[in-house]
Amino acid sequence: MATLAGGVEDPSAEVLTEAAATFGLLASAARLHIMWALSQGESDVTHLADRVGGALPAVSQHLAKLKLAGLVRSRREGRRQVYYVDDPDIVTVVRVMVGQLTARTAPAAAHRPVSGRP
């Protein structure tokens, strides 16, 4: 591992590979939308599908991948499976990224003419 000025060490290749895989999972707009929704609070698959505008089977598959990667967890509530993000750092990453991009695009949208022409 290389040490940068200031004493901070570079992460190991294994950590970088795992981080890249996690970002790869979040590179899907559908999965990122699900993560955004879950960062606001827990939900079952039916409500998530309604919120993100996805088909129930597709949202279930996305949740299975996110769960397998350890990004979301679930618990049973009667007959429902309730999903949530258990890692506050993942919530922070999702909120910061989406928030930054929303803030970056908001001024551009505000300056766009109503006619739809640039």
C-alpha positions as CSV (number, residue, x, y, z in Angstrom):
1,M,0.0,0.0,0.0
2,A,1.3,3.5,-0.9
3,T,1.1,6.2,1.6
4,L,0.1,9.7,0.4
5,A,1.4,13.0,1.8
6,G,-0.6,13.5,5.0
7,G,-0.2,9.8,6.1
8,V,-3.3,8.4,4.4
9,E,-2.8,5.0,2.9
10,D,-4.2,3.8,-0.4
11,P,-6.9,1.2,0.0
12,S,-6.0,-2.4,-0.9
13,A,-6.9,-3.9,-4.3
14,E,-9.5,-6.0,-2.6
15,V,-11.2,-3.0,-1.1
16,L,-11.1,-1.1,-4.4
17,T,-12.6,-4.2,-6.2
18,E,-15.4,-4.4,-3.6
19,A,-16.1,-0.7,-3.9
20,A,-16.2,-0.9,-7.7
21,A,-18.7,-3.8,-7.5
22,T,-20.9,-1.8,-5.1
23,F,-20.8,1.3,-7.4
24,G,-21.6,-1.1,-10.3
25,L,-24.7,-2.2,-8.5
26,L,-25.7,1.4,-7.9
27,A,-25.0,2.3,-11.6
28,S,-28.5,1.0,-12.5
29,A,-31.0,3.8,-12.4
30,A,-33.7,1.4,-11.1
31,R,-31.5,0.1,-8.2
32,L,-30.4,3.7,-7.3
33,H,-34.0,4.8,-7.2
34,I,-34.8,1.9,-4.9
35,M,-31.9,2.8,-2.7
36,W,-33.0,6.4,-2.7
37,A,-36.5,5.4,-1.7
38,L,-35.2,3.1,1.1
39,S,-32.9,5.9,2.3
40,Q,-36.1,7.7,3.1
41,G,-37.4,4.8,5.2
42,E,-38.3,1.1,5.0
43,S,-40.8,-0.3,2.6
44,D,-42.2,-3.5,1.3
45,V,-41.8,-4.5,-2.4
46,T,-45.3,-3.5,-3.4
47,H,-44.9,0.1,-2.2
48,L,-41.4,0.3,-3.6
49,A,-42.7,-0.9,-7.0
50,D,-45.4,1.8,-6.9
51,R,-42.9,4.5,-5.8
52,V,-40.2,3.7,-8.4
53,G,-42.6,2.9,-11.2
54,G,-41.3,-0.6,-11.7
55,A,-42.9,-4.0,-12.2
56,L,-43.1,-6.0,-9.0
57,P,-41.0,-8.9,-10.3
58,A,-38.3,-6.5,-11.5
59,V,-38.2,-4.6,-8.2
60,S,-38.0,-8.0,-6.4
61,Q,-35.0,-9.0,-8.5
62,H,-33.2,-5.7,-7.9
63,L,-33.9,-6.0,-4.1
64,A,-32.5,-9.6,-4.2
65,K,-29.2,-8.3,-5.8
66,L,-29.0,-5.4,-3.4
67,K,-29.6,-7.8,-0.5
68,L,-27.0,-10.2,-1.7
69,A,-24.5,-7.4,-1.9
70,G,-25.3,-6.4,1.7
71,L,-26.7,-3.0,0.7
72,V,-30.2,-3.7,2.0
73,R,-31.7,-6.0,4.6
74,S,-35.1,-7.3,5.2
75,R,-37.3,-8.6,7.9
76,R,-40.6,-10.4,7.9
77,E,-43.7,-8.5,9.2
78,G,-46.6,-11.0,9.0
79,R,-46.8,-12.0,5.4
80,R,-44.8,-9.0,4.1
81,Q,-41.1,-8.7,3.6
82,V,-40.0,-5.2,4.7
83,Y,-36.7,-3.8,3.2
84,Y,-34.4,-1.2,4.7
85,V,-30.9,0.1,4.4
86,D,-29.0,-0.8,7.6
87,D,-25.8,1.1,6.8
88,P,-26.0,4.8,7.4
89,D,-22.8,5.3,5.3
90,I,-24.6,3.8,2.2
91,V,-27.5,6.1,2.8
92,T,-25.1,9.1,3.0
93,V,-23.4,8.1,-0.3
94,V,-26.7,7.8,-2.1
95,R,-28.1,11.1,-0.6
96,V,-25.0,13.1,-1.3
97,M,-24.7,11.8,-4.9
98,V,-28.3,12.3,-5.8
99,G,-28.5,15.6,-3.9
100,Q,-25.4,17.0,-5.7
101,L,-26.7,16.1,-9.1
102,T,-30.2,17.5,-8.3
103,A,-28.6,20.7,-7.1
104,R,-26.4,20.9,-10.2
105,T,-29.3,20.3,-12.6
106,A,-31.9,22.5,-10.8
107,P,-30.3,25.9,-11.8
108,A,-30.1,24.7,-15.4
109,A,-33.8,23.8,-15.4
110,A,-34.7,27.1,-13.8
111,H,-33.0,29.0,-16.7
112,R,-34.6,26.9,-19.5
113,P,-37.3,28.8,-21.5
114,V,-40.8,27.6,-21.0
115,S,-41.2,27.0,-24.8
116,G,-38.8,24.1,-24.4
117,R,-36.3,25.7,-26.8
118,P,-32.7,26.3,-25.5
